[in-house]
Amino acid sequence: DSTTTASAASRLAPSFNNLTVAGTLSVSAQATMAGLAVAGTLSISAGVAGLAVATQANMESAASTGSTSLIVTPGRQHFHPGNAKVWVRFDGGATSVTAGASYGVSSITDGGTGRYNVVFTTAFSANDAYAAFMWHGVPGGKGSLISVSAGSCGIILVDSVGAAIDNSVISFIAFGDF
């Protein structure tokens, strides 16, 4: 069969060195496995911890020794500098402006024709510690960042002659450090 089972003796002392599994390996208790190679499926029913799991410092440095071989949990991935900390797509022409899809955004405020304020769930570490970009899809128009703070960013949309306008598709994204 395709399942490899450790002997009774090794199950009592769950420490494995250079274990190769061609089928399915199930680990239900914390075990130390140096040099583990799995060609099939690895199933772990207990939590994953230890030196193989990336820390916040590993993610923030993005160049830590062994960073290409560490396990990254969802709770740590957003600390990597290459990941967006905030993004949102919303309908700026709607009566009540709300996010159609978002990450790290707590609200969007409509400040009048073409003006919006994107409020972040978590503030950046400093007012100028992030890079923000927006896209609106208005032919010949442009969008600008009009106010930047650690916890929010104001944007304005204008048409080709500089008049403020609303648009049904507006996207905003920000990268930086929390």
C-alpha positions as a Markdown table, in Angstrom:
| # | Residue | x | y | z |
|---|---|---|---|---|
| 1 | Asp | 0.0 | 0.0 | 0.0 |
| 2 | Ser | 1.1 | 3.6 | -0.4 |
| 3 | Thr | 1.2 | 4.4 | 3.4 |
| 4 | Thr | 4.5 | 4.1 | 5.3 |
| 5 | Thr | 4.1 | 3.4 | 9.0 |
| 6 | Ala | 6.9 | 3.8 | 11.5 |
| 7 | Ser | 7.8 | 0.8 | 13.7 |
| 8 | Ala | 6.3 | 0.6 | 17.2 |
| 9 | Ala | 9.7 | 1.6 | 18.7 |
| 10 | Ser | 9.9 | 4.8 | 16.6 |
| 11 | Arg | 6.3 | 5.7 | 17.3 |
| 12 | Leu | 7.2 | 5.8 | 21.0 |
| 13 | Ala | 10.1 | 8.2 | 20.4 |
| 14 | Pro | 9.0 | 10.3 | 17.4 |
| 15 | Ser | 12.4 | 11.4 | 16.2 |
| 16 | Phe | 13.3 | 10.6 | 12.5 |
| 17 | Asn | 16.5 | 11.3 | 10.6 |
| 18 | Asn | 16.6 | 11.1 | 6.8 |
| 19 | Leu | 13.1 | 9.6 | 6.5 |
| 20 | Thr | 11.9 | 9.2 | 2.9 |
| 21 | Val | 8.3 | 8.5 | 2.2 |
| 22 | Ala | 7.0 | 7.6 | -1.2 |
| 23 | Gly | 3.3 | 7.5 | -0.3 |
| 24 | Thr | 1.4 | 9.3 | 2.5 |
| 25 | Leu | 3.0 | 10.4 | 5.8 |
| 26 | Ser | 0.7 | 11.3 | 8.7 |
| 27 | Val | 2.1 | 13.0 | 11.8 |
| 28 | Ser | -0.3 | 13.3 | 14.7 |
| 29 | Ala | 2.1 | 14.4 | 17.4 |
| 30 | Gln | 5.0 | 16.8 | 17.5 |
| 31 | Ala | 8.1 | 15.1 | 16.0 |
| 32 | Thr | 11.6 | 16.1 | 14.9 |
| 33 | Met | 12.3 | 15.0 | 11.4 |
| 34 | Ala | 15.6 | 16.2 | 9.9 |
| 35 | Gly | 16.2 | 15.5 | 6.2 |
| 36 | Leu | 12.5 | 14.7 | 5.6 |
| 37 | Ala | 11.6 | 14.1 | 1.9 |
| 38 | Val | 8.0 | 13.4 | 0.9 |
| 39 | Ala | 7.2 | 12.3 | -2.6 |
| 40 | Gly | 3.5 | 11.8 | -1.8 |
| 41 | Thr | 1.2 | 13.6 | 0.7 |
| 42 | Leu | 2.3 | 15.0 | 4.0 |
| 43 | Ser | -0.5 | 15.3 | 6.5 |
| 44 | Ile | 0.1 | 17.0 | 9.9 |
| 45 | Ser | -2.7 | 17.0 | 12.4 |
| 46 | Ala | -0.8 | 18.8 | 15.1 |
| 47 | Gly | 0.3 | 22.5 | 14.9 |
| 48 | Val | 3.5 | 23.3 | 12.9 |
| 49 | Ala | 6.2 | 25.0 | 14.9 |
| 50 | Gly | 9.9 | 25.2 | 15.2 |
| 51 | Leu | 12.9 | 26.2 | 13.1 |
| 52 | Ala | 11.1 | 25.3 | 9.8 |
| 53 | Val | 8.5 | 28.0 | 10.3 |
| 54 | Ala | 9.2 | 31.6 | 9.2 |
| 55 | Thr | 9.1 | 34.2 | 11.9 |
| 56 | Gln | 7.9 | 37.8 | 11.5 |
| 57 | Ala | 11.6 | 38.8 | 11.3 |
| 58 | Asn | 12.3 | 36.3 | 8.5 |
| 59 | Met | 9.4 | 37.7 | 6.5 |
| 60 | Glu | 10.3 | 41.4 | 7.1 |
| 61 | Ser | 13.9 | 40.8 | 6.1 |
| 62 | Ala | 12.9 | 38.9 | 2.9 |
| 63 | Ala | 16.6 | 37.8 | 2.7 |
| 64 | Ser | 17.0 | 35.6 | 5.8 |
| 65 | Thr | 19.2 | 32.6 | 5.5 |
| 66 | Gly | 17.0 | 29.7 | 4.4 |
| 67 | Ser | 14.1 | 32.0 | 3.6 |
| 68 | Thr | 13.3 | 30.0 | 0.5 |
| 69 | Ser | 12.9 | 26.8 | 2.5 |
| 70 | Leu | 10.8 | 28.0 | 5.4 |
| 71 | Ile | 7.1 | 27.3 | 5.9 |
| 72 | Val | 5.1 | 30.6 | 5.8 |
| 73 | Thr | 1.8 | 30.6 | 7.7 |
| 74 | Pro | -1.1 | 32.9 | 6.5 |
| 75 | Gly | -0.6 | 35.0 | 9.7 |
| 76 | Arg | 3.0 | 35.8 | 8.7 |
| 77 | Gln | 2.8 | 36.2 | 5.0 |
| 78 | His | 1.6 | 39.8 | 5.1 |
| 79 | Phe | 4.9 | 40.9 | 6.9 |
| 80 | His | 6.9 | 40.3 | 3.7 |
| 81 | Pro | 7.7 | 43.6 | 2.0 |
| 82 | Gly | 6.6 | 42.3 | -1.4 |
| 83 | Asn | 3.0 | 41.7 | -0.3 |
| 84 | Ala | 0.4 | 44.4 | -0.4 |
| 85 | Lys | -0.7 | 45.5 | 3.0 |
| 86 | Val | -3.9 | 47.1 | 1.7 |
| 87 | Trp | -5.9 | 46.8 | -1.5 |
| 88 | Val | -9.5 | 47.6 | -2.5 |
| 89 | Arg | -11.7 | 47.7 | -5.6 |
| 90 | Phe | -14.9 | 49.8 | -5.3 |
| 91 | Asp | -17.6 | 51.5 | -7.2 |
| 92 | Gly | -17.1 | 55.2 | -6.9 |
| 93 | Gly | -20.3 | 56.0 | -8.7 |
| 94 | Ala | -22.5 | 54.2 | -6.2 |
| 95 | Thr | -24.8 | 56.1 | -3.8 |
| 96 | Ser | -23.1 | 54.3 | -0.9 |
| 97 | Val | -19.5 | 53.6 | -1.6 |
| 98 | Thr | -18.4 | 50.2 | -0.3 |
| 99 | Ala | -15.7 | 47.8 | -1.2 |
| 100 | Gly | -16.5 | 45.1 | -3.8 |
| 101 | Ala | -13.4 | 43.3 | -2.7 |
| 102 | Ser | -10.6 | 44.3 | -0.3 |
| 103 | Tyr | -7.8 | 43.4 | 2.1 |
| 104 | Gly | -6.7 | 45.6 | 5.0 |
| 105 | Val | -9.4 | 48.2 | 4.4 |
| 106 | Ser | -11.9 | 49.1 | 7.2 |
| 107 | Ser | -13.9 | 51.6 | 5.2 |
| 108 | Ile | -14.1 | 54.0 | 2.2 |
| 109 | Thr | -15.5 | 57.5 | 2.7 |
| 110 | Asp | -17.1 | 59.4 | -0.2 |
| 111 | Gly | -15.9 | 63.0 | 0.0 |
| 112 | Gly | -17.9 | 64.4 | -2.9 |
| 113 | Thr | -17.5 | 64.0 | -6.7 |
| 114 | Gly | -14.3 | 62.2 | -7.4 |
| 115 | Arg | -13.0 | 62.3 | -3.9 |
| 116 | Tyr | -12.6 | 59.2 | -1.6 |
| 117 | Asn | -10.8 | 58.4 | 1.5 |
| 118 | Val | -9.6 | 54.8 | 2.0 |
| 119 | Val | -9.2 | 53.9 | 5.7 |
| 120 | Phe | -6.9 | 51.1 | 6.7 |
| 121 | Thr | -7.6 | 48.3 | 9.2 |
| 122 | Thr | -4.0 | 48.6 | 10.5 |
| 123 | Ala | -2.1 | 51.9 | 10.3 |
| 124 | Phe | 1.3 | 51.9 | 8.6 |
| 125 | Ser | 4.4 | 52.6 | 10.9 |
| 126 | Ala | 4.7 | 56.2 | 9.7 |
| 127 | Asn | 2.9 | 58.6 | 7.4 |
| 128 | Asp | 5.4 | 58.3 | 4.6 |
| 129 | Ala | 6.3 | 54.7 | 5.1 |
| 130 | Tyr | 4.3 | 53.2 | 2.3 |
| 131 | Ala | 3.8 | 53.4 | -1.5 |
| 132 | Ala | 0.3 | 53.8 | -2.7 |
| 133 | Phe | -1.1 | 53.4 | -6.2 |
| 134 | Met | -4.6 | 53.8 | -7.8 |
| 135 | Trp | -6.3 | 53.0 | -11.0 |
| 136 | His | -9.6 | 54.2 | -12.2 |
| 137 | Gly | -10.1 | 53.4 | -16.0 |
| 138 | Val | -11.3 | 56.9 | -17.0 |
| 139 | Pro | -10.0 | 57.5 | -20.6 |
| 140 | Gly | -7.8 | 60.6 | -20.6 |
| 141 | Gly | -8.4 | 61.1 | -16.9 |
| 142 | Lys | -6.1 | 60.8 | -14.0 |
| 143 | Gly | -6.1 | 60.0 | -10.3 |
| 144 | Ser | -4.0 | 61.6 | -7.6 |
| 145 | Leu | -3.3 | 60.9 | -3.9 |
| 146 | Ile | -4.4 | 64.1 | -2.1 |
| 147 | Ser | -3.7 | 63.2 | 1.5 |
| 148 | Val | -1.5 | 60.5 | 2.9 |
| 149 | Ser | -1.5 | 59.5 | 6.6 |
| 150 | Ala | -0.5 | 56.3 | 8.4 |
| 151 | Gly | -4.1 | 55.2 | 8.8 |
| 152 | Ser | -5.7 | 56.4 | 5.5 |
| 153 | Cys | -5.2 | 57.8 | 2.0 |
| 154 | Gly | -7.3 | 60.3 | 0.2 |
| 155 | Ile | -7.7 | 60.1 | -3.6 |
| 156 | Ile | -9.3 | 62.3 | -6.3 |
| 157 | Leu | -10.3 | 61.4 | -9.9 |
| 158 | Val | -10.4 | 64.0 | -12.7 |
| 159 | Asp | -11.4 | 63.8 | -16.3 |
| 160 | Ser | -9.2 | 64.9 | -19.3 |
| 161 | Val | -10.0 | 68.6 | -18.6 |
| 162 | Gly | -9.4 | 68.4 | -14.9 |
| 163 | Ala | -13.0 | 68.3 | -13.6 |
| 164 | Ala | -13.6 | 65.9 | -10.7 |
| 165 | Ile | -15.6 | 62.8 | -11.7 |
| 166 | Asp | -16.9 | 59.6 | -10.2 |
| 167 | Asn | -16.2 | 56.2 | -11.8 |
| 168 | Ser | -17.7 | 52.8 | -11.3 |
| 169 | Val | -14.3 | 51.0 | -11.1 |
| 170 | Ile | -11.6 | 52.3 | -8.8 |
| 171 | Ser | -8.7 | 50.2 | -7.5 |
| 172 | Phe | -6.2 | 51.2 | -4.8 |
| 173 | Ile | -3.2 | 49.3 | -3.4 |
| 174 | Ala | -0.5 | 50.1 | -0.8 |
| 175 | Phe | 2.8 | 48.5 | 0.1 |
| 176 | Gly | 4.9 | 49.3 | 3.2 |
| 177 | Asp | 5.6 | 48.4 | 6.8 |
| 178 | Phe | 3.0 | 48.2 | 9.6 |
